[in-house]
Amino acid sequence: MEQFELTADGLLLRPWRDADAPAVRDALRDPDIARWNPQGGPVDEASALLWVRRRADWSAGDHVSLAVATTADDELLGSVSLHQIRGENAGIGYWTVPAARGRGVASRSVDRLTRWAFDALRLHRVELCHAVANTASCRVAERAGYAAEGTLRESYRYGDGRRHDEHLHARLASDR
Ligand SMILES: CC(C)(COP(=O)(O)OP(=O)(O)OC[C@H]1O[C@@H](n2cnc3c(N)ncnc32)[C@H](O)[C@@H]1OP(=O)(O)O)[C@@H](O)C(=O)NCCC(=O)NCCS
């Protein structure tokens, strides 16, 4: 898969690079991100660099992972990624650094990457799962056009060590 950049209303969605590692380390230590995007262990400088390099390597063709930054000065605001790209389906995940929350960063990024996936990859369905307790993520899904389809019971173990019920949302290419 060839790497690319997208823009959306003052946001730059671009491939990850090594220089992002310190900001990623800080972001992954945020309690909300650690809870809802668990990394499976403590986050230090070295693991943050590995995290960035895994996401910068698109060679397997099964994911598209982008840093979300300001177009003005490339300040890191968040992360958005398509994962498990198989056939016409994929999943989507995201986080926003604490200082940039509540400004539409996640919902605009999810919408932009989803539209790219329908247009460029010709995907038909993208799924989004979040813990029922994560109400902010539910709003992101709704704002980004992902219809709620149901509740998955105790479907994923999050960073608090508990299995949580999750809402399954999805957006179809034909929804537009
Ligand atoms: C969930 C998260 C990604 C939202 O990012 P964001 O950039 O602040 O989201 P947006 O600004 O696009 O907000 C989208 C909606 O969520 C709402 N929202 C944001 N934070 C909220 C909160 N703490 N509680 C309730 N609603 C919240 C916004 O008000 C907005 O809703 P509105 O349209 O009714 O105003 C961010 O809080 C985060 O990174 N949390 C920790 C990690 C996480 O939950 N990742 C997702 C895992 S599924």
The ligand as an SDF file (V2000), in Angstrom:
LIG
                    3D

 48 50  0  0  0  0  0  0  0  0999 V2000
  -13.0930    9.3780   22.7160 C   0  0  0  0  0  0  0  0  0  0  0  0
  -12.1150   10.4110   22.1530 C   0  0  0  0  0  0  0  0  0  0  0  0
  -11.3560    9.7670   21.0160 C   0  0  0  0  0  0  0  0  0  0  0  0
  -12.9220   11.6000   21.6350 C   0  0  0  0  0  0  0  0  0  0  0  0
  -12.0000   12.4430   20.9440 O   0  0  0  0  0  0  0  0  0  0  0  0
  -12.3790   13.9580   20.6230 P   0  0  0  0  0  0  0  0  0  0  0  0
  -11.4050   14.4210   19.6040 O   0  0  0  0  0  0  0  0  0  0  0  0
  -12.4710   14.7230   21.8870 O   0  0  0  0  0  0  0  0  0  0  0  0
  -13.8220   13.7840   19.9980 O   0  0  0  0  0  0  0  0  0  0  0  0
  -14.6920   14.9140   19.2830 P   0  0  0  0  0  0  0  0  0  0  0  0
  -14.2090   16.2670   19.6890 O   0  0  0  0  0  0  0  0  0  0  0  0
  -14.7430   14.5480   17.8400 O   0  0  0  0  0  0  0  0  0  0  0  0
  -16.0980   14.7120   19.9780 O   0  0  0  0  0  0  0  0  0  0  0  0
  -17.0850   13.9360   19.4310 C   0  0  0  0  0  0  0  0  0  0  0  0
  -18.2670   13.9610   20.3880 C   0  0  0  0  0  0  0  0  0  0  0  0
  -17.8940   13.3770   21.6470 O   0  0  0  0  0  0  0  0  0  0  0  0
  -18.2600   14.2630   22.6880 C   0  0  0  0  0  0  0  0  0  0  0  0
  -17.3450   14.0700   23.7830 N   0  0  0  0  0  0  0  0  0  0  0  0
  -16.0240   14.3380   23.7980 C   0  0  0  0  0  0  0  0  0  0  0  0
  -15.5060   14.0110   25.0090 N   0  0  0  0  0  0  0  0  0  0  0  0
  -16.5410   13.5650   25.7680 C   0  0  0  0  0  0  0  0  0  0  0  0
  -16.6610   13.0560   27.0860 C   0  0  0  0  0  0  0  0  0  0  0  0
  -15.5830   12.9600   27.9040 N   0  0  0  0  0  0  0  0  0  0  0  0
  -17.8790   12.6510   27.5170 N   0  0  0  0  0  0  0  0  0  0  0  0
  -18.9630   12.7030   26.6990 C   0  0  0  0  0  0  0  0  0  0  0  0
  -18.9160   13.1650   25.4180 N   0  0  0  0  0  0  0  0  0  0  0  0
  -17.7110   13.5910   24.9690 C   0  0  0  0  0  0  0  0  0  0  0  0
  -18.1650   15.6230   22.0740 C   0  0  0  0  0  0  0  0  0  0  0  0
  -18.8960   16.5770   22.8090 O   0  0  0  0  0  0  0  0  0  0  0  0
  -18.7700   15.3490   20.7210 C   0  0  0  0  0  0  0  0  0  0  0  0
  -20.1650   15.1950   20.8550 O   0  0  0  0  0  0  0  0  0  0  0  0
  -21.2050   16.3130   20.3580 P   0  0  0  0  0  0  0  0  0  0  0  0
  -21.2260   16.1740   18.8750 O   0  0  0  0  0  0  0  0  0  0  0  0
  -22.4510   15.8950   21.0060 O   0  0  0  0  0  0  0  0  0  0  0  0
  -20.6610   17.6200   20.8380 O   0  0  0  0  0  0  0  0  0  0  0  0
  -11.1150   10.9170   23.2300 C   0  0  0  0  0  0  0  0  0  0  0  0
  -11.8530   11.3450   24.3460 O   0  0  0  0  0  0  0  0  0  0  0  0
  -10.1050    9.8740   23.6500 C   0  0  0  0  0  0  0  0  0  0  0  0
   -9.0490    9.7440   23.0320 O   0  0  0  0  0  0  0  0  0  0  0  0
  -10.4390    9.1100   24.6980 N   0  0  0  0  0  0  0  0  0  0  0  0
   -9.5390    8.0630   25.2110 C   0  0  0  0  0  0  0  0  0  0  0  0
   -9.2740    6.9570   24.1910 C   0  0  0  0  0  0  0  0  0  0  0  0
  -10.5290    6.4120   23.5580 C   0  0  0  0  0  0  0  0  0  0  0  0
  -11.6030    6.3890   24.1360 O   0  0  0  0  0  0  0  0  0  0  0  0
  -10.3810    5.9440   22.2920 N   0  0  0  0  0  0  0  0  0  0  0  0
  -11.4600    5.3260   21.5660 C   0  0  0  0  0  0  0  0  0  0  0  0
  -11.5080    3.8600   21.8510 C   0  0  0  0  0  0  0  0  0  0  0  0
  -12.9260    3.0970   21.0750 S   0  0  0  0  0  0  0  0  0  0  0  0
  1  2  1  0
  2  3  1  0
  2  4  1  0
  2 36  1  0
  4  5  1  0
  5  6  1  0
  6  7  2  0
  6  8  1  0
  6  9  1  0
  9 10  1  0
 10 11  2  0
 10 12  1  0
 10 13  1  0
 13 14  1  0
 14 15  1  0
 15 16  1  0
 15 30  1  0
 16 17  1  0
 17 18  1  0
 17 28  1  0
 18 19  1  0
 18 27  1  0
 19 20  2  0
 20 21  1  0
 21 22  1  0
 21 27  2  0
 22 23  1  0
 22 24  2  0
 24 25  1  0
 25 26  2  0
 26 27  1  0
 28 29  1  0
 28 30  1  0
 30 31  1  0
 31 32  1  0
 32 33  2  0
 32 34  1  0
 32 35  1  0
 36 37  1  0
 36 38  1  0
 38 39  2  0
 38 40  1  0
 40 41  1  0
 41 42  1  0
 42 43  1  0
 43 44  2  0
 43 45  1  0
 45 46  1  0
 46 47  1  0
 47 48  1  0
M  END
$$$$
